[in-house]
């Protein structure tokens, strides 16, 4: 456990070897994460990384997760030892939480992190004196460089061998805060510490007790006139008085006015009222330019490899259903997955650099003023930016927003952020209708359009939030307190691991869905009602016999008509009247339906449909480029492609997101509202865009 941004998750990763996400901003851990750790040859333990919290008075959903474990109110986890992570460069604030845990009378080992930063700031800590003062082991560690970890493991093992004895000394005299109330609770729960009894008086409604126990504690409060606010205020004052004495005796600090830290000097520029916003827009602009510019070469190489493989297989395999399945089902589906890996890796790599360097927290700070105007606050920015990667963990990370209304609004608008699943759709459509043109030699027109799509999602999210804030009747005081971490050089190993892990997740999770749907689509596109398929076959058998000179064009027409009469064709033509006003044909309709499993399936769907229809070895981009309507006009005209991009920006096409919204809001009401408003908004805006550009 520990304060947010104290190096807790980094230490967890260093001890367990788990490549869990590490971010340099508060609130990165939003749930319990578990790993195993060997302290000695025959001593193996489970280590659980809990969300960061500043004190034992929780406000946010993620703080309640940690609090309930400490108070033995978590149904799944009973902790034997608390490994408390404290930031040496900000010791005064960290000691508040530390002192509260010590007073719970649970076994504690303190890991002191950020020691290099403390030394750089001229802070010297007397570890032996601090340890004696607190009455628990205090170990200096550096998780980034794996320093002090062996010593920490020994301290944990020693605590276990001592039969998990907690500290006997109390940090403050807790019983004096409410003596009669505490004694009454201790009679109800024999062996409970004085400080734990105070928390049972304050928060018993949140604990899993039966009605009789709840009523008994409530009666104790009434009988002894227990005042939770006064008790809490008095406790915090006493703790800080003791912490002040400890700091004076055991910590040597320079005068804060003596020197200005490098971080402060950088913040003078990056948080400037004018330059801060210009720099922020420039960073986002470079992010989207880089996605196109850096990924172009590996994407071209992957596309070329698949094209050559398809050519080779068609030349060397005998014509049969299984060779058709291999080339037009399996290979087409695989190409739809692997070609976009470079862009996804680059996007996640750049976001990780922003997090790791400390700049992501500054984005929240800069955005707070704007966010408040639409019913959100600065803390909403982190989930929304995380939504550019994936909406599921982004929605889970809203737990660090204290205000219920702001949290609900953030959950409802986060899916409007263009997640990485939309990236393949944008890429293929932009390449079809937007020229690969550069302004001033480095500004990519395609990159500008891509940035425009991301900004459209962001702007619509703000507009929707502004509208919805009037309908959600929750009144609660809102405030925005955020710790700005120091700037650090990104951990390149962490960046690399994140890129590889996200590529694996895309291939394994999204890839499985894309492959399954591609194979199912191949079946639905290759087969149809017996009588209809037989009629098409009979018709073209006669035509090919009558016109042997035109056999190549007749084969192409045969494939197209066969596809129209397949199960997939019948389904697509059934929904075509609904999507025709948006400029879409029935094939795009099938892609829209399959995209509800996962948005990135769009590319795999089109790859399969066009491979079945036109079994040549051109790339998917070339096939889509040459696709024509019955009147000879392009299927993917500028108007239709832009309309389709806008639909994918705004539509709710992710079952996983709806499931996590249900879990976080504990109701089906909000996922249903979210699905209806996003689908309606997507249809309306796509219709307007199509008619505007038509």
C-alpha positions as CSV (number, residue, x, y, z in Angstrom):
1,X,0.0,0.0,0.0
2,X,1.0,3.6,-0.2
3,X,0.2,7.1,-1.5
4,X,-0.6,7.5,-5.2
5,X,2.6,8.0,-7.3
6,X,4.9,6.8,-4.5
7,X,6.5,4.1,-6.7
8,X,4.2,1.3,-5.4
9,X,3.5,-0.4,-8.7
10,X,7.1,-0.1,-9.8
11,X,8.2,-1.9,-6.6
12,X,5.4,-4.5,-7.2
13,X,6.7,-5.2,-10.7
14,X,10.4,-5.4,-9.5
15,X,9.5,-7.9,-6.8
16,X,7.1,-10.1,-8.7
17,X,8.4,-9.7,-12.3
18,X,4.9,-9.0,-13.5
19,X,4.9,-6.6,-16.4
20,X,1.9,-4.6,-14.9
21,X,1.2,-1.2,-16.3
22,X,3.3,1.5,-14.6
23,X,2.4,5.2,-15.0
24,X,3.8,8.3,-13.6
25,X,0.5,9.8,-12.5
26,X,-1.8,9.2,-9.5
27,X,-4.6,6.7,-9.9
28,X,-2.9,4.3,-12.3
29,X,-3.8,1.2,-10.2
30,X,-7.6,0.9,-10.2
31,X,-8.0,-2.6,-8.8
32,X,-6.2,-5.3,-6.9
33,X,-3.3,-6.8,-8.8
34,X,-1.7,-10.0,-7.5
35,X,1.7,-11.6,-8.1
36,X,3.8,-14.3,-6.3
37,X,7.2,-13.6,-4.5
38,X,9.8,-16.0,-3.0
39,X,11.2,-14.4,0.2
40,X,13.3,-17.5,1.0
41,X,13.8,-21.0,-0.4
42,X,10.7,-22.4,1.3
43,X,8.8,-19.1,1.9
44,X,6.5,-18.0,-0.9
45,X,4.0,-15.2,-0.5
46,X,1.3,-13.6,-2.5
47,X,1.8,-9.9,-3.1
48,X,-1.2,-7.7,-3.8
49,X,-0.8,-4.2,-5.3
50,X,-3.7,-2.1,-4.0
51,X,-4.8,1.4,-5.3
52,X,-3.0,4.3,-3.9
53,X,-4.6,6.3,-1.1
54,X,-3.5,9.4,0.9
55,X,-5.2,8.5,4.2
56,X,-7.5,6.0,5.9
57,X,-10.5,8.2,5.1
58,X,-11.5,7.1,1.6
59,X,-13.5,9.2,-0.8
60,X,-12.9,7.6,-4.2
61,X,-14.1,4.2,-5.4
62,X,-10.4,3.0,-5.7
63,X,-9.6,4.2,-2.2
64,X,-12.4,2.1,-0.8
65,X,-10.9,-1.0,-2.4
66,X,-7.7,-0.4,-0.4
67,X,-9.5,0.7,2.8
68,X,-11.7,-2.4,2.9
69,X,-8.7,-4.7,2.7
70,X,-7.0,-2.9,5.7
71,X,-10.2,-3.0,7.7
72,X,-10.7,-6.8,7.0
73,X,-13.9,-5.9,5.3
74,X,-12.9,-7.4,1.9
75,X,-14.6,-10.7,1.3
76,X,-11.7,-12.1,-0.9
77,X,-8.5,-10.8,0.7
78,X,-7.2,-11.0,4.3
79,X,-3.7,-9.4,4.5
80,X,-1.1,-10.8,6.8
81,X,1.5,-8.0,6.3
82,X,1.3,-4.5,5.0
83,X,4.3,-3.6,2.8
84,X,3.9,0.2,3.0
85,X,5.6,2.3,0.2
86,X,6.6,5.8,1.3
87,X,8.1,8.5,-0.9
88,X,11.3,9.8,0.7
89,X,11.1,13.1,-1.3
90,X,7.7,13.8,0.2
91,X,8.0,12.1,3.6
92,X,5.8,14.4,5.7
93,X,2.7,13.7,3.7
94,X,3.5,9.9,3.4
95,X,4.0,9.6,7.2
96,X,0.3,10.4,7.8
97,X,-0.9,7.3,6.1
98,X,2.0,5.3,7.5
99,X,1.1,6.4,11.1
100,X,-2.6,5.4,10.6
101,X,-1.7,1.9,9.4
102,X,0.8,1.4,12.3
103,X,-2.0,2.3,14.8
104,X,-4.3,-0.4,13.3
105,X,-1.9,-2.8,15.0
106,X,-1.1,-4.9,11.9
107,X,2.3,-6.1,10.9
108,X,4.0,-3.4,8.8
109,X,7.3,-3.1,6.8
110,X,8.0,0.3,5.3
111,X,9.8,0.5,1.9
112,X,11.3,4.0,1.4
113,X,11.3,4.9,-2.3
114,X,12.5,8.0,-4.4
115,X,15.7,8.2,-2.3
116,X,17.7,9.4,-5.3
117,X,15.2,12.2,-5.8
118,X,15.3,13.1,-2.1
119,X,19.2,13.3,-2.2
120,X,19.0,15.4,-5.3
121,X,16.7,17.8,-3.4
122,X,19.1,18.0,-0.5
123,X,16.9,15.8,1.8
124,X,18.9,13.5,4.2
125,X,16.9,10.9,6.3
126,X,18.2,9.2,9.4
127,X,16.8,5.7,8.6
128,X,17.8,4.1,12.0
129,X,16.2,7.0,13.9
130,X,13.0,6.9,11.8
131,X,12.7,3.1,12.3
132,X,13.1,3.5,16.1
133,X,10.5,6.3,16.1
134,X,7.9,4.4,14.1
135,X,8.6,1.0,15.7
136,X,8.6,-0.9,12.4
137,X,11.3,-1.9,9.8
138,X,12.2,0.9,7.3
139,X,14.1,-0.2,4.2
140,X,15.5,2.1,1.6
141,X,14.8,0.7,-2.0
142,X,15.2,1.8,-5.6
143,X,12.8,-0.4,-7.7
144,X,14.1,1.1,-11.0
145,X,17.7,-0.1,-10.3
146,X,16.7,-3.2,-8.2
147,X,18.5,-1.8,-5.1
148,X,17.6,-2.7,-1.6
149,X,15.2,-5.5,-2.7
150,X,17.1,-8.3,-1.0
151,X,17.2,-6.3,2.3
152,X,13.4,-5.7,1.9
153,X,12.7,-9.4,1.4
154,X,14.7,-10.3,4.5
155,X,12.7,-7.8,6.5
156,X,9.5,-9.3,5.3
157,X,10.7,-12.8,6.1
158,X,11.9,-11.7,9.5
159,X,8.4,-10.3,10.3
160,X,6.8,-13.6,9.3
161,X,9.3,-15.6,11.5
162,X,8.4,-13.2,14.4
163,X,4.8,-14.6,14.1
164,X,3.6,-11.4,12.4
165,X,3.9,-9.3,15.6
166,X,2.7,-5.7,15.0
167,X,4.3,-2.6,16.6
168,X,3.4,-2.3,20.3
169,X,3.8,1.5,20.4
170,X,0.9,3.8,19.2
171,X,1.7,6.8,17.1
172,X,-0.9,8.9,19.0
173,X,-3.2,8.2,21.9
174,X,-6.2,7.1,19.9
175,X,-8.3,6.0,22.9
176,X,-8.3,9.6,24.2
177,X,-10.2,10.7,21.1
178,X,-13.5,8.9,22.1
179,X,-12.8,6.6,25.1
180,X,-16.3,5.4,25.9
181,X,-17.3,4.8,22.3
182,X,-14.1,2.9,21.6
183,X,-14.5,0.7,24.7
184,X,-18.0,-0.2,23.7
185,X,-17.0,-1.2,20.2
186,X,-14.1,-3.3,21.6
187,X,-16.6,-5.2,23.8
188,X,-18.4,-6.0,20.6
189,X,-15.2,-7.0,18.8
190,X,-12.7,-8.3,21.4
191,X,-9.0,-7.7,20.5
192,X,-9.7,-4.8,18.2
193,X,-7.2,-1.9,18.3
194,X,-8.3,1.5,19.5
195,X,-7.8,3.1,16.0
196,X,-9.7,0.3,14.2
197,X,-12.6,0.8,16.6
198,X,-12.8,4.5,15.6
199,X,-13.1,3.5,11.9
200,X,-15.8,1.0,12.8
201,X,-17.7,3.9,14.4
202,X,-17.2,6.2,11.4
203,X,-17.7,3.7,8.4
204,X,-19.5,0.6,9.8
205,X,-22.3,1.1,7.2
206,X,-19.8,0.2,4.5
207,X,-18.7,-3.1,6.3
208,X,-20.4,-6.5,5.6
209,X,-22.1,-6.7,9.1
210,X,-25.5,-8.1,9.8
211,X,-28.4,-5.8,10.8
212,X,-28.0,-6.5,14.6
213,X,-24.3,-5.5,14.6
214,X,-25.0,-2.4,12.5
215,X,-27.8,-1.3,14.8
216,X,-25.6,-2.0,17.9
217,X,-22.7,0.2,16.6
218,X,-25.3,3.0,15.6
219,X,-26.7,2.9,19.2
220,X,-23.1,3.2,20.6
221,X,-22.7,6.4,18.6
222,X,-25.9,7.8,19.9
223,X,-25.4,6.8,23.5
224,X,-21.9,8.3,23.8
225,X,-22.6,11.3,21.4
226,X,-19.8,10.2,19.1
227,X,-18.9,13.0,16.7
228,X,-17.0,11.6,13.6
229,X,-16.0,14.9,12.1
230,X,-14.6,16.3,15.4
231,X,-12.8,13.0,16.1
232,X,-11.2,12.8,12.6
233,X,-10.1,16.5,12.7
234,X,-8.5,16.0,16.2
235,X,-6.8,12.8,15.1
236,X,-5.2,14.4,12.0
237,X,-4.0,17.4,14.0
238,X,-2.3,15.2,16.6
239,X,-0.7,13.0,13.9
240,X,0.8,16.0,12.1
241,X,2.1,17.4,15.4
242,X,4.0,14.1,16.0
243,X,5.1,14.0,12.3
244,X,6.5,17.5,12.7
245,X,8.6,16.4,15.6
246,X,9.9,13.3,13.7
247,X,10.8,15.5,10.7
248,X,12.7,17.9,12.9
249,X,14.7,15.1,14.6
250,X,15.4,12.7,11.8
251,X,15.1,14.5,8.4
252,X,17.4,17.3,7.2
253,X,15.8,19.4,4.5
254,X,17.0,22.6,2.7
255,X,14.9,25.7,2.9
256,X,12.2,25.3,0.2
257,X,12.8,28.9,-0.9
258,X,16.5,28.3,-1.4
259,X,16.4,26.5,-4.8
260,X,13.9,26.1,-7.5
261,X,13.7,22.5,-8.8
262,X,14.1,21.8,-12.5
263,X,10.5,20.5,-12.5
264,X,9.2,23.9,-11.3
265,X,11.2,25.7,-14.1
266,X,9.8,23.3,-16.7
267,X,6.3,23.8,-15.3
268,X,6.7,27.6,-15.7
269,X,6.7,27.0,-19.4
270,X,4.4,23.9,-19.8
271,X,1.7,25.2,-17.5
272,X,1.9,28.8,-18.7
273,X,-1.6,30.2,-19.4
274,X,-0.8,30.7,-23.1
275,X,2.2,28.6,-24.0
276,X,0.9,25.6,-22.0
277,X,-2.1,25.1,-24.4
278,X,0.0,25.7,-27.5
279,X,2.5,23.1,-26.4
280,X,-0.3,20.6,-25.5
281,X,-1.9,20.9,-29.0
282,X,1.6,20.6,-30.5
283,X,2.2,17.4,-28.5
284,X,-1.1,15.9,-29.6
285,X,-0.5,17.0,-33.2
286,X,3.0,15.3,-33.3
287,X,1.4,12.2,-31.7
288,X,-1.0,11.7,-34.6
289,X,1.5,12.7,-37.3
290,X,4.0,10.1,-35.9
291,X,1.3,7.3,-36.0
292,X,1.2,7.7,-39.8
293,X,4.8,8.7,-40.5
294,X,6.6,6.0,-38.4
295,X,4.1,3.2,-39.2
296,X,4.0,3.6,-43.0
297,X,7.1,1.6,-43.8
298,X,6.5,-1.6,-41.6
299,X,2.8,-1.5,-42.7
300,X,3.8,-1.5,-46.4
301,X,6.2,-4.4,-45.7
302,X,3.5,-6.5,-44.0
303,X,1.0,-5.8,-46.8
304,X,3.6,-6.8,-49.4
305,X,4.4,-10.1,-47.6
306,X,0.7,-11.0,-47.5
307,X,0.2,-10.1,-51.2
308,X,3.2,-12.3,-52.2
309,X,2.0,-15.2,-49.9
310,X,-1.5,-15.0,-51.5
311,X,0.0,-15.0,-55.0
312,X,2.2,-18.1,-54.1
313,X,-0.7,-20.1,-52.6
314,X,-3.0,-19.4,-55.5
315,X,-0.4,-20.6,-58.0
316,X,0.6,-23.7,-56.1
317,X,-2.7,-24.9,-54.5
318,X,-5.3,-26.9,-56.3
319,X,-8.7,-25.2,-56.7
320,X,-11.0,-26.5,-53.9
321,X,-13.1,-25.3,-50.9
322,X,-10.2,-25.7,-48.5
323,X,-7.7,-23.7,-50.6
324,X,-10.4,-21.0,-50.9
325,X,-10.9,-21.1,-47.1
326,X,-7.1,-20.8,-46.6
327,X,-6.5,-17.9,-49.0
328,X,-9.8,-15.9,-48.8
329,X,-10.8,-16.8,-45.2
330,X,-7.7,-17.4,-43.1
331,X,-5.1,-15.3,-45.0
332,X,-7.5,-12.4,-45.5
333,X,-8.4,-12.4,-41.8
334,X,-4.7,-12.6,-40.7
335,X,-3.8,-9.7,-43.0
336,X,-6.6,-7.6,-41.4
337,X,-5.0,-8.1,-38.0
338,X,-1.2,-8.0,-38.5
339,X,-1.0,-5.0,-40.9
340,X,-2.1,-2.6,-38.1
341,X,0.3,-3.8,-35.4
342,X,2.9,-1.1,-36.1
343,X,0.4,1.7,-35.6
344,X,-1.0,0.2,-32.4
345,X,2.5,-0.3,-31.0
346,X,3.5,3.3,-31.8
347,X,0.3,4.7,-30.3
348,X,0.8,2.9,-27.0
349,X,4.5,3.6,-27.0
350,X,3.9,7.4,-27.3
351,X,1.2,7.4,-24.6
352,X,3.5,5.5,-22.3
353,X,6.2,8.1,-22.8
354,X,3.7,10.9,-21.9
355,X,2.7,9.0,-18.8
356,X,6.2,8.0,-17.7
357,X,7.7,11.5,-18.2
358,X,5.1,13.1,-16.0
359,X,3.4,15.2,-18.7
360,X,0.1,13.3,-18.6
361,X,-0.7,14.8,-15.2
362,X,0.0,18.3,-16.6
363,X,-2.6,17.6,-19.3
364,X,-5.2,17.0,-16.6
365,X,-4.2,20.3,-14.9
366,X,-4.4,22.3,-18.1
367,X,-7.8,20.8,-19.0
368,X,-9.6,21.3,-15.6
369,X,-11.0,24.8,-16.4
370,X,-12.5,23.5,-19.7
371,X,-13.8,20.3,-18.1
372,X,-15.6,22.1,-15.4
373,X,-17.7,24.1,-17.9
374,X,-19.1,20.8,-19.3
375,X,-19.8,19.1,-15.9
376,X,-16.5,17.2,-15.6
377,X,-13.2,18.0,-13.8
378,X,-9.5,17.7,-14.5
379,X,-9.4,14.1,-13.3
380,X,-11.8,13.1,-16.1
381,X,-8.9,13.8,-18.6
382,X,-6.9,10.8,-17.6
383,X,-9.7,8.2,-18.3
384,X,-10.5,10.1,-21.5
385,X,-6.9,10.1,-22.7
386,X,-6.7,6.4,-21.7
387,X,-9.8,5.9,-23.9
388,X,-7.6,6.7,-26.9
389,X,-6.0,3.3,-26.1
390,X,-9.0,1.3,-24.9
391,X,-12.3,2.3,-23.2
392,X,-12.5,-0.7,-20.9
393,X,-9.5,0.1,-18.6
394,X,-10.3,3.8,-19.1
395,X,-13.8,3.4,-17.6
396,X,-12.4,1.4,-14.7
397,X,-9.9,4.2,-14.0
398,X,-12.8,6.6,-13.4
399,X,-12.8,5.2,-9.8
400,X,-10.4,7.9,-8.7
401,X,-13.0,10.6,-9.4
402,X,-14.6,11.5,-6.1
403,X,-17.7,13.2,-7.4
404,X,-20.4,10.7,-8.4
405,X,-22.0,12.9,-11.1
406,X,-18.6,13.7,-12.7
407,X,-17.6,10.0,-12.6
408,X,-20.9,9.0,-14.3
409,X,-20.5,11.7,-16.9
410,X,-16.9,10.6,-17.6
411,X,-18.1,6.9,-18.0
412,X,-20.8,8.0,-20.4
413,X,-18.6,10.0,-22.7
414,X,-15.2,8.1,-22.6
415,X,-16.3,5.7,-25.4
416,X,-16.4,8.7,-27.7
417,X,-12.6,8.8,-27.5
418,X,-11.2,7.0,-30.6
419,X,-9.7,3.8,-29.1
420,X,-7.0,1.8,-30.9
421,X,-9.6,-0.5,-32.3
422,X,-10.8,2.3,-34.5
423,X,-7.3,3.0,-35.8
424,X,-7.4,0.2,-38.5
425,X,-10.7,1.6,-39.8
426,X,-9.5,5.2,-40.0
427,X,-6.2,4.1,-41.6
428,X,-7.8,2.1,-44.4
429,X,-10.5,4.7,-45.1
430,X,-8.1,7.7,-45.0
431,X,-5.7,6.0,-47.4
432,X,-8.6,5.4,-49.9
433,X,-9.9,9.0,-50.2
434,X,-7.2,11.4,-48.8
435,X,-4.1,12.1,-50.9
436,X,-0.8,11.1,-49.4
437,X,0.3,14.8,-49.6
438,X,2.8,16.7,-47.4
439,X,2.7,20.4,-46.7
440,X,6.0,22.2,-46.0
441,X,7.7,18.8,-46.5
442,X,6.6,17.3,-43.2
443,X,2.8,18.0,-42.5
444,X,0.9,14.9,-43.7
445,X,-2.6,15.6,-44.9
446,X,-3.6,12.1,-43.9
447,X,-2.2,12.7,-40.4
448,X,-4.2,16.0,-40.2
449,X,-7.4,14.1,-41.1
450,X,-6.6,11.4,-38.5
451,X,-6.1,14.1,-35.9
452,X,-9.4,15.7,-36.9
453,X,-11.2,12.4,-36.2
454,X,-9.7,12.1,-32.8
455,X,-10.6,15.8,-32.0
456,X,-14.1,15.2,-33.3
457,X,-14.6,12.4,-30.7
458,X,-13.2,14.7,-28.0
459,X,-15.4,17.7,-29.0
460,X,-18.5,15.5,-29.2
461,X,-17.7,14.1,-25.7
462,X,-17.6,17.6,-24.3
463,X,-20.8,18.6,-26.0
464,X,-22.6,15.4,-24.8
465,X,-21.3,15.9,-21.3
466,X,-22.6,19.5,-21.3
467,X,-26.1,18.3,-22.4
468,X,-26.2,15.3,-20.0
469,X,-25.1,17.3,-16.9
470,X,-28.6,18.9,-16.9
471,X,-30.3,15.5,-16.9
472,X,-28.3,13.8,-14.1
473,X,-29.6,15.1,-10.8
474,X,-26.8,14.4,-8.4
475,X,-25.7,17.3,-6.2
476,X,-22.3,16.9,-4.6
477,X,-19.5,19.4,-4.0
478,X,-16.7,19.0,-6.5
479,X,-13.0,19.7,-6.1
480,X,-9.8,19.0,-8.0
481,X,-6.7,18.1,-6.1
482,X,-3.9,16.5,-8.2
483,X,-0.3,15.7,-7.3
484,X,2.0,16.8,-10.1
485,X,4.9,14.3,-10.3
486,X,8.4,15.4,-11.0
487,X,9.6,15.1,-14.6
488,X,11.6,12.0,-15.3
489,X,13.2,10.4,-18.3
490,X,10.9,7.7,-19.7
491,X,11.9,4.1,-18.7
492,X,12.5,2.8,-22.2
493,X,12.3,-0.8,-21.0
494,X,8.8,0.0,-19.7
495,X,7.9,1.6,-23.0
496,X,9.1,-1.4,-24.9
497,X,7.3,-3.9,-22.7
498,X,4.0,-1.9,-23.0
499,X,4.3,-1.8,-26.8
500,X,5.0,-5.6,-27.0
501,X,2.2,-6.4,-24.5
502,X,-0.4,-4.3,-26.3
503,X,0.6,-5.8,-29.6
504,X,0.1,-9.3,-28.0
505,X,-3.3,-8.3,-26.6
506,X,-4.4,-7.0,-30.0
507,X,-3.3,-10.2,-31.8
508,X,-4.6,-12.6,-29.1
509,X,-7.8,-10.9,-28.0
510,X,-8.9,-8.8,-31.0
511,X,-7.2,-11.3,-33.4
512,X,-9.2,-14.2,-32.1
513,X,-12.5,-12.4,-32.7
514,X,-11.3,-11.1,-36.1
515,X,-10.3,-14.7,-37.2
516,X,-13.5,-16.3,-35.9
517,X,-15.6,-13.7,-37.7
518,X,-13.5,-13.9,-40.8
519,X,-14.0,-17.6,-41.0
520,X,-17.7,-17.4,-40.2
521,X,-18.0,-14.7,-42.9
522,X,-16.2,-16.8,-45.4
523,X,-18.8,-19.6,-44.8
524,X,-21.7,-17.1,-45.0
525,X,-20.2,-15.5,-48.2
526,X,-19.4,-18.8,-49.9
527,X,-22.7,-20.6,-49.3
528,X,-26.3,-19.7,-49.5
529,X,-29.8,-21.1,-49.9
530,X,-29.5,-24.1,-52.3
531,X,-32.0,-23.1,-54.9
532,X,-30.6,-19.5,-55.3
533,X,-26.9,-20.7,-55.6
534,X,-27.9,-23.4,-58.1
535,X,-29.7,-20.9,-60.3
536,X,-26.6,-18.6,-60.3
537,X,-24.3,-21.5,-61.1
538,X,-26.6,-22.8,-63.9
539,X,-26.9,-19.3,-65.4
540,X,-23.1,-18.7,-65.6
541,X,-22.4,-22.2,-66.8
542,X,-24.5,-21.5,-69.9
543,X,-23.0,-18.0,-70.4
544,X,-19.5,-19.3,-70.2
545,X,-20.2,-22.0,-72.8
546,X,-21.9,-19.4,-75.1
547,X,-19.1,-16.7,-74.6
548,X,-15.8,-18.5,-74.0
549,X,-13.9,-15.3,-75.1
550,X,-15.4,-13.4,-72.2
551,X,-14.7,-16.0,-69.6
552,X,-12.5,-13.8,-67.3
553,X,-15.2,-11.1,-66.9
554,X,-17.9,-13.7,-66.6
555,X,-16.0,-15.4,-63.7
556,X,-15.8,-12.0,-62.0
557,X,-19.5,-11.4,-62.5
558,X,-20.3,-15.0,-61.3
559,X,-18.3,-14.4,-58.0
560,X,-20.1,-11.1,-57.5
561,X,-23.6,-12.6,-58.1
562,X,-22.8,-15.6,-56.0
563,X,-21.8,-13.3,-53.1
564,X,-25.1,-11.4,-53.5
565,X,-27.1,-14.6,-53.2
566,X,-25.1,-16.0,-50.3
567,X,-26.3,-15.9,-46.7
568,X,-24.1,-12.8,-46.0
569,X,-25.4,-11.1,-49.2
570,X,-29.1,-11.7,-48.2
571,X,-28.4,-10.3,-44.7
572,X,-26.6,-7.2,-46.1
573,X,-29.3,-6.5,-48.6
574,X,-32.0,-6.7,-45.9
575,X,-30.4,-3.9,-43.9
576,X,-29.3,-1.9,-47.0
577,X,-32.4,0.4,-47.0
578,X,-31.5,1.7,-43.5
579,X,-27.9,2.5,-44.4
580,X,-28.3,3.6,-48.0
581,X,-29.0,7.3,-46.9
582,X,-25.5,7.3,-45.3
583,X,-23.9,6.3,-48.6
584,X,-23.2,2.7,-47.6
585,X,-23.7,-0.5,-49.7
586,X,-24.7,-3.9,-48.2
587,X,-21.1,-5.0,-47.8
588,X,-20.5,-2.1,-45.5
589,X,-23.7,-3.0,-43.7
590,X,-22.3,-6.5,-42.9
591,X,-19.1,-4.8,-41.6
592,X,-21.2,-2.5,-39.3
593,X,-23.0,-5.6,-37.9
594,X,-19.8,-7.6,-37.3
595,X,-18.1,-4.5,-35.8
596,X,-20.4,-4.7,-32.8
597,X,-18.3,-7.7,-31.6
598,X,-15.1,-5.5,-32.0
599,X,-14.6,-2.4,-34.1
600,X,-11.4,-3.6,-35.7
601,X,-13.3,-6.5,-37.3
602,X,-14.4,-4.0,-40.0
603,X,-11.1,-4.5,-41.9
604,X,-11.2,-8.3,-41.6
605,X,-14.8,-8.4,-42.8
606,X,-14.0,-6.3,-45.9
607,X,-10.9,-8.4,-46.6
608,X,-13.0,-11.6,-46.5
609,X,-16.0,-10.2,-48.5
610,X,-13.8,-8.8,-51.3
611,X,-11.5,-11.8,-51.4
612,X,-14.6,-14.1,-51.9
613,X,-16.0,-11.8,-54.6
614,X,-12.8,-11.0,-56.4
615,X,-10.2,-13.8,-56.0
616,X,-7.2,-11.9,-57.3
617,X,-4.0,-11.1,-55.4
618,X,-4.4,-7.3,-55.1
619,X,-4.2,-5.8,-51.6
620,X,-7.4,-4.9,-49.7
621,X,-6.8,-1.2,-50.3
622,X,-6.6,-1.8,-54.1
623,X,-9.8,-3.9,-53.9
624,X,-11.7,-1.2,-52.0
625,X,-10.3,1.5,-54.3
626,X,-11.7,-0.3,-57.4
627,X,-15.1,-1.2,-55.8
628,X,-18.0,0.3,-57.8
629,X,-21.8,0.7,-57.3
630,X,-24.2,-0.5,-59.9
631,X,-24.2,2.9,-61.6
632,X,-20.4,2.8,-61.9
633,X,-19.7,5.3,-59.1
634,X,-17.1,4.6,-56.5
635,X,-18.4,2.8,-53.4
636,X,-15.8,4.6,-51.3
637,X,-16.3,8.1,-52.5
638,X,-15.1,11.0,-50.4
639,X,-18.6,11.6,-49.0
640,X,-19.2,7.9,-48.2
641,X,-15.8,7.3,-46.6
642,X,-16.0,10.5,-44.5
643,X,-19.5,9.5,-43.4
644,X,-18.3,6.0,-42.4
645,X,-15.3,7.5,-40.5
646,X,-17.7,9.7,-38.5
647,X,-20.0,6.7,-37.8
648,X,-17.1,4.8,-36.4
649,X,-16.0,7.8,-34.3
650,X,-19.4,8.2,-32.6
651,X,-21.1,4.7,-32.6
652,X,-21.0,2.4,-29.6
653,X,-19.7,-0.8,-31.2
654,X,-18.0,-2.7,-28.4
655,X,-19.8,-5.3,-26.2
656,X,-16.9,-5.3,-23.7
657,X,-17.3,-1.6,-23.1
658,X,-21.1,-2.0,-22.4
659,X,-20.3,-4.8,-20.0
660,X,-17.7,-2.8,-18.0
661,X,-20.1,0.2,-17.9
662,X,-22.8,-2.1,-16.4
663,X,-20.2,-3.4,-13.8
664,X,-19.0,0.1,-12.8
665,X,-22.5,1.7,-12.6
666,X,-24.2,-1.5,-11.2
667,X,-27.1,-1.0,-13.5
668,X,-28.2,-1.8,-17.1
669,X,-29.8,1.6,-17.3
670,X,-26.7,3.5,-18.2
671,X,-25.2,1.1,-20.8
672,X,-28.6,1.1,-22.6
673,X,-28.7,4.9,-22.5
674,X,-25.1,5.0,-23.7
675,X,-25.8,2.6,-26.6
676,X,-28.9,4.5,-27.8
677,X,-27.5,8.0,-27.6
678,X,-24.2,7.0,-29.3
679,X,-25.9,5.0,-32.1
680,X,-28.4,7.8,-32.7
681,X,-25.7,10.5,-32.7
682,X,-23.5,8.4,-35.1
683,X,-26.4,7.9,-37.6
684,X,-27.4,11.6,-37.5
685,X,-23.9,13.0,-37.9
686,X,-23.0,10.5,-40.6
687,X,-26.1,11.4,-42.6
688,X,-25.2,15.1,-42.3
689,X,-21.6,14.5,-43.4
690,X,-22.7,12.4,-46.4
691,X,-25.1,15.0,-47.7
692,X,-22.7,17.8,-47.0
693,X,-19.9,16.2,-49.1
694,X,-22.1,14.5,-51.7
